[in-house]
């Protein structure tokens, strides 16, 4: 039973975090910020697109830099 639970948790870790924990953290922070802003009267729809515009190039830049090294 432990091995199955460990395998299940490992799958979800790899699925959510994947190769870069920084991007996963950025997504979690963007979702938390969107949730916090949505509870106010300010519009929150723009936070996630901004997060994508920031996180996607960051992820690609790191991947390209890593590929050039190796």
Long-range contacts (C-beta under 8 A, 24 or more apart in sequence): 20-59, 20-62, 22-58, 23-55, 23-58, 23-59, 26-51, 26-54, 26-55, 26-58, 27-51, 27-55, 30-55
